Amino acid sequence: MGTRSTYRVIEQHTTGKTVKKIKEKPICLLYLQYDGYPTGHPLEIAEWLSKSNVVNGFGRVEENEVIFNGAGCLAAQLVHKLKNGTGGTYLHTLSSRGNCGEDYLYDIIVKENHTIEFVCYDNWEDGKPELFRGTPSDFVTKYKKEEVETE
């Protein structure tokens, strides 16, 4: 039995001229069957995201440079990174989030200022409490330390 998880990629922006409201537009939901605990593939994804940049339009991209041309580009590259052959990783409807037997829920929020926020929830606790909210780099710092302490 695996540690199931989902990743939701969200585009965040502000609307309104007089009263600013933050709007979130979920783009996709990826379901993964195995290794979804924070020190599993989420740690790898956070490391990957921490070495990337979100842009609005791009020119020449260096060979090892990771650039996302907005949230939709990030979502497509995330699917590419996590999907390897048959099974294991699936695209699900956004409405199925939290109802797929997931142990953990992850949000990757692409903000209007081209930064990324990484959020982790425990799906089995009442109210789905946040275990983490911050930058991908901060997630790496927290869970790399935890990984070392449990070895």
C-alpha positions in Angstrom: 0.0 0.0 0.0 1.4 3.4 -1.0 1.3 6.8 0.6 -1.1 8.5 -1.8 -1.1 12.2 -2.5 -2.3 14.9 -4.9 -0.7 18.0 -6.2 -3.0 20.9 -7.2 -1.4 23.7 -9.3 -3.1 27.0 -8.7 -2.7 30.4 -10.5 -3.2 33.3 -8.1 -3.9 36.9 -9.1 -5.7 40.0 -7.8 -8.8 41.5 -9.2 -10.8 44.7 -8.7 -9.8 48.4 -9.0 -10.9 49.7 -5.6 -11.2 46.6 -3.5 -8.4 44.2 -4.2 -9.4 40.5 -4.0 -7.1 37.5 -4.4 -8.5 35.0 -6.9 -7.2 31.5 -7.2 -7.7 29.5 -10.4 -6.9 25.7 -9.9 -5.4 24.4 -13.2 -4.9 20.7 -12.6 -4.9 17.9 -10.1 -2.3 15.1 -10.2 -2.8 12.0 -8.1 0.2 9.9 -7.1 -0.1 6.4 -5.7 3.2 6.1 -3.9 5.8 8.0 -1.7 3.6 11.1 -1.1 4.9 11.7 2.4 6.7 15.1 2.7 10.2 13.5 2.6 9.3 11.5 -0.6 8.6 12.9 -4.0 7.3 16.2 -2.5 10.8 17.0 -1.3 12.1 16.3 -4.8 9.5 18.5 -6.3 10.2 21.3 -3.8 13.9 21.1 -4.7 13.1 21.3 -8.4 10.8 24.3 -7.8 13.3 26.1 -5.6 15.8 26.0 -8.6 13.3 27.5 -11.0 11.9 30.8 -12.1 8.4 31.8 -13.1 8.3 34.3 -16.0 5.8 36.0 -18.3 7.3 35.4 -21.7 10.8 34.1 -22.3 13.7 34.3 -24.6 16.7 32.0 -24.8 16.7 29.3 -22.0 20.0 28.0 -20.8 20.5 24.2 -20.9 20.0 23.4 -17.2 17.7 26.4 -16.4 14.2 25.6 -15.3 11.7 28.3 -16.3 7.9 28.2 -16.2 6.1 30.6 -18.5 3.2 30.9 -16.0 1.2 28.4 -14.0 0.0 26.5 -17.0 3.6 25.8 -18.1 4.5 24.8 -14.6 1.6 22.3 -14.5 2.6 20.8 -17.8 6.2 20.4 -16.7 5.1 18.9 -13.4 3.1 16.2 -15.2 6.1 15.5 -17.4 8.4 15.2 -14.4 6.1 12.9 -12.4 4.7 10.7 -15.1 6.9 7.8 -16.1 5.0 5.0 -18.0 1.8 3.3 -17.1 0.2 3.7 -13.7 1.4 5.5 -10.6 0.5 9.0 -11.6 -2.9 10.2 -12.9 -4.7 13.4 -13.8 -7.9 13.7 -11.8 -10.8 16.2 -11.8 -10.2 19.1 -9.5 -13.4 18.3 -7.6 -12.0 14.9 -6.5 -9.2 16.5 -4.4 -9.2 15.0 -0.9 -11.6 12.2 -1.9 -9.1 9.8 -3.6 -7.7 8.2 -0.4 -4.8 10.7 -0.3 -2.7 10.8 2.8 -1.3 14.3 1.9 -2.5 17.2 -0.2 -0.1 19.6 -1.9 -0.7 23.0 -3.4 1.7 24.7 -5.7 0.5 28.3 -6.0 2.0 30.5 -8.7 1.5 34.1 -7.5 1.0 37.2 -9.6 4.5 38.4 -8.6 6.0 35.2 -10.2 6.8 33.5 -6.9 5.8 30.0 -5.9 4.1 29.1 -2.6 4.2 25.4 -1.6 1.5 24.1 0.8 1.2 20.7 2.5 -2.0 19.4 4.2 -2.6 16.2 6.2 -5.8 14.8 4.6 -6.6 12.5 7.6 -6.8 15.1 10.3 -10.1 17.0 10.9 -10.1 20.3 9.0 -7.1 19.2 6.9 -4.5 21.1 8.9 -1.6 22.7 7.2 1.7 21.0 7.9 3.6 23.6 5.9 3.1 26.8 4.0 6.0 28.7 2.5 8.5 28.8 -0.3 9.8 25.6 -1.9 13.2 26.4 -0.5 11.8 26.6 3.0 10.0 23.2 2.5 13.3 21.7 1.5 15.1 23.1 4.5 12.4 21.8 6.9 12.0 18.3 5.4 15.7 17.7 4.6 16.4 18.2 8.2 13.5 15.9 9.2 14.7 13.3 6.7 18.2 13.3 8.3 16.8 13.1 11.8 14.8 10.0 11.0 17.6 8.1 9.4 
